[in-house]
Amino acid sequence: MPIIAPSILSADFGHLQRDVEMINASEAEWFHIDIMDGVFVPNISFGFPVLKSIARHARKPLDVHLMIVQPERYVQAFKDAGAAILTVHYEASTHLHRTVQEIRNAGMKAGVAINPHTSVSVLEDIITDLDLVCVMSVNPGFGGQKFIPGTYAKVEALNNLIARKNATAKIEIDGGVDLENAGALVKAGADVLVAGNTVFSSVDPSATISRLRSAR
C-alpha cells in the first residue's frame, strides 16, 4: 500500500489542531508540510511557529518540503522544529550533495524534489544518497492545480534509475493526486502520495485517505 501524506497546506487553519488530530486518527502515515518563501515559488505558506505547533500535536512523522532558496541555511532549524524528513529542491540547491549530507547528519531522512521540467537523469549521481525523491506533478507554489499526465512516464524512469543503481529512495508524488490517478501512480512505481485538496475538500477526509491508501 502507498504511504499517504495529507498536505497541511490544504487544511483549515482556523481549525488546525482538529485537522492534525484527524490525520493522527486516520490511515495516513505522514504529514506533508510545504514551506514556501515567495522567492523560489510565488507563494508564501508558513514558517517555524506553525511547524512547531503542528509538531506538538502530530503523532506521525513530519515530511517537510522546502520550496525556498538556499535551503541549506535552515537544516538544523527544521530538525529542531520537528521535521523527520526534509526535502530540498534540486533547482534551489547549488551544492546538493553537501546539503543532503547535512540533512542526514542532523538526524533526518533526506529528500530531493524535482520540478515538472527537470529530468530524473539529474539524480543519477546522488540517488544512492537519498531516502526520498519528490516528483512534482504540478508546478510548485499553489495547491489545487491540475495533475500533469507526463508524470507517469517520469515515475517509471525514476523507478528504473533506482533499480539500476540499487538505491532505496522512495518515490513521492506531489500535486493533483486524487482518487482517479492514485492507482495508476502506484502501478508506475510511486511509494508516497501527497494529497491536499482531495483529502481536505472531502466530506469524509478520513475515508478518502483510506481509499487513497488502497489505490491499485
PLY file of the C-alpha trace (Angstrom):
ply
format ascii 1.0
element vertex 216
property float x
property float y
property float z
element edge 215
property int vertex1
property int vertex2
end_header
0.00 0.00 0.00
1.26 3.53 -0.70
2.11 5.89 2.13
-0.47 8.69 2.24
0.82 12.10 3.29
-2.00 14.66 3.56
-0.80 18.15 2.70
-1.36 20.58 5.56
-1.37 23.44 3.03
-4.98 22.49 2.27
-6.07 22.20 5.91
-8.40 24.66 7.65
-6.01 26.95 9.51
-8.83 28.13 11.72
-9.10 24.55 13.00
-5.56 23.32 12.53
-5.41 21.15 15.65
-8.67 19.45 14.64
-7.25 18.60 11.21
-3.98 17.36 12.71
-5.93 15.11 15.08
-7.94 13.79 12.12
-4.72 12.75 10.38
-3.45 11.21 13.62
-6.55 9.02 13.76
-6.58 8.16 10.04
-4.65 5.61 7.97
-2.28 8.34 6.74
1.32 7.67 7.71
2.94 11.09 7.29
2.10 14.78 7.47
3.26 16.68 4.37
4.20 20.27 5.11
5.06 22.74 2.34
7.33 25.63 3.28
7.28 28.41 0.65
9.28 31.63 0.71
7.73 33.76 -2.03
11.08 33.72 -3.87
11.68 30.20 -5.16
7.91 29.95 -5.70
5.46 32.86 -5.98
3.53 31.89 -2.85
4.29 32.19 0.88
2.95 29.47 3.17
4.18 29.33 6.76
7.31 29.07 8.85
8.68 27.75 12.11
5.91 28.83 14.53
3.23 26.92 12.58
5.52 23.93 12.03
6.29 23.72 15.75
2.59 23.97 16.52
1.83 21.04 14.20
4.71 19.04 15.70
3.28 19.46 19.20
0.10 17.64 18.23
1.25 15.30 15.43
1.82 11.66 16.28
3.21 10.76 12.86
6.37 11.86 11.01
6.53 15.36 9.55
7.52 15.25 5.86
8.75 18.81 5.30
9.09 20.03 1.71
11.19 23.18 1.33
10.27 25.36 -1.65
12.80 28.00 -0.68
16.09 29.42 -1.90
19.28 28.46 -0.03
17.60 25.69 1.98
20.95 24.69 3.48
20.73 27.69 5.83
17.90 26.11 7.79
18.66 22.40 8.05
19.21 22.30 11.81
16.34 24.70 12.44
13.89 22.39 10.70
15.21 19.43 12.66
14.69 21.40 15.87
11.16 22.33 14.74
10.17 18.67 14.39
10.93 17.57 10.82
11.59 13.85 10.36
12.05 14.06 6.58
13.48 17.16 4.92
13.21 17.62 1.16
15.02 20.34 -0.80
14.62 21.23 -4.45
17.29 20.24 -6.95
16.66 23.58 -8.67
17.32 25.56 -5.47
20.44 23.77 -4.24
23.83 24.78 -5.63
25.70 22.21 -3.52
23.08 19.48 -3.39
25.28 16.63 -2.17
26.56 18.73 0.74
23.03 19.73 1.72
21.81 16.12 1.58
24.67 15.07 3.86
23.87 17.90 6.28
20.24 16.73 6.45
21.30 13.17 7.23
23.91 14.29 9.75
21.19 16.26 11.53
19.27 13.00 12.01
16.59 13.41 9.35
15.79 11.46 6.21
16.90 13.36 3.11
14.76 14.06 0.09
15.20 15.91 -3.19
12.30 17.36 -5.18
12.32 17.93 -8.93
10.06 20.30 -10.86
7.99 19.15 -13.86
10.59 20.43 -16.35
13.52 18.67 -14.61
14.63 15.26 -15.88
15.15 12.40 -13.45
18.59 11.96 -15.03
19.93 14.84 -12.91
19.69 12.50 -9.90
21.98 9.88 -11.42
24.96 10.75 -9.22
23.06 11.30 -5.96
20.20 8.79 -5.97
22.03 6.35 -3.67
22.32 9.09 -1.02
18.60 9.83 -0.95
15.78 8.47 1.18
13.09 10.17 -0.92
12.57 11.74 -4.34
9.60 14.08 -4.58
8.32 14.28 -8.15
6.34 17.47 -8.63
3.27 16.62 -10.71
2.24 20.29 -10.83
4.32 23.45 -10.96
5.17 24.19 -7.32
3.72 27.08 -5.37
-0.03 26.59 -5.12
-2.45 23.85 -4.12
-5.35 22.70 -6.24
-3.55 22.57 -9.61
-4.26 20.09 -12.39
-2.13 16.95 -12.48
0.46 16.80 -15.30
-0.02 13.46 -17.18
3.66 13.20 -18.15
4.31 12.36 -14.50
3.56 8.66 -15.10
6.48 8.23 -17.50
8.71 10.22 -15.16
7.88 7.91 -12.26
8.67 4.86 -14.38
12.01 6.38 -15.40
12.84 7.17 -11.79
11.85 3.68 -10.70
14.23 2.26 -13.31
17.05 4.55 -12.13
16.56 3.47 -8.51
16.62 -0.21 -9.50
19.67 0.20 -11.74
21.63 1.96 -9.00
20.45 -0.42 -6.25
19.14 2.64 -4.39
16.44 2.62 -1.71
14.82 6.04 -2.22
11.05 6.17 -2.03
9.19 7.93 -4.85
6.77 10.61 -3.69
4.21 12.34 -5.91
3.17 15.88 -5.01
0.44 17.77 -6.84
-3.01 16.97 -8.18
-3.16 13.47 -6.69
-6.75 12.23 -6.50
-8.84 9.07 -6.42
-8.74 8.82 -10.22
-4.96 8.85 -10.74
-3.72 7.31 -7.48
-3.91 3.72 -8.75
-2.00 4.48 -11.94
0.70 6.29 -9.96
1.17 3.30 -7.67
1.38 0.98 -10.70
4.03 3.25 -12.22
6.13 2.91 -9.07
5.03 5.62 -6.61
5.53 4.83 -2.92
4.16 8.02 -1.32
1.12 10.05 -2.39
0.75 13.64 -1.20
-2.89 14.69 -1.22
-4.19 18.10 -0.22
-7.48 19.23 -1.73
-8.55 15.64 -2.37
-8.43 14.96 1.37
-9.46 18.25 2.92
-12.27 19.12 0.50
-13.81 15.69 1.05
-16.99 15.23 3.07
-15.19 12.44 4.94
-11.42 13.12 4.83
-10.52 10.01 6.83
-12.47 7.75 4.45
-10.80 9.46 1.47
-7.38 8.73 2.97
-8.37 5.06 3.29
-9.46 4.96 -0.35
-6.19 6.56 -1.49
-4.21 4.06 0.56
-5.97 1.12 -1.08
-5.36 2.51 -4.60
-4.26 -0.18 -7.07
0 1
1 2
2 3
3 4
4 5
5 6
6 7
7 8
8 9
9 10
10 11
11 12
12 13
13 14
14 15
15 16
16 17
17 18
18 19
19 20
20 21
21 22
22 23
23 24
24 25
25 26
26 27
27 28
28 29
29 30
30 31
31 32
32 33
33 34
34 35
35 36
36 37
37 38
38 39
39 40
40 41
41 42
42 43
43 44
44 45
45 46
46 47
47 48
48 49
49 50
50 51
51 52
52 53
53 54
54 55
55 56
56 57
57 58
58 59
59 60
60 61
61 62
62 63
63 64
64 65
65 66
66 67
67 68
68 69
69 70
70 71
71 72
72 73
73 74
74 75
75 76
76 77
77 78
78 79
79 80
80 81
81 82
82 83
83 84
84 85
85 86
86 87
87 88
88 89
89 90
90 91
91 92
92 93
93 94
94 95
95 96
96 97
97 98
98 99
99 100
100 101
101 102
102 103
103 104
104 105
105 106
106 107
107 108
108 109
109 110
110 111
111 112
112 113
113 114
114 115
115 116
116 117
117 118
118 119
119 120
120 121
121 122
122 123
123 124
124 125
125 126
126 127
127 128
128 129
129 130
130 131
131 132
132 133
133 134
134 135
135 136
136 137
137 138
138 139
139 140
140 141
141 142
142 143
143 144
144 145
145 146
146 147
147 148
148 149
149 150
150 151
151 152
152 153
153 154
154 155
155 156
156 157
157 158
158 159
159 160
160 161
161 162
162 163
163 164
164 165
165 166
166 167
167 168
168 169
169 170
170 171
171 172
172 173
173 174
174 175
175 176
176 177
177 178
178 179
179 180
180 181
181 182
182 183
183 184
184 185
185 186
186 187
187 188
188 189
189 190
190 191
191 192
192 193
193 194
194 195
195 196
196 197
197 198
198 199
199 200
200 201
201 202
202 203
203 204
204 205
205 206
206 207
207 208
208 209
209 210
210 211
211 212
212 213
213 214
214 215
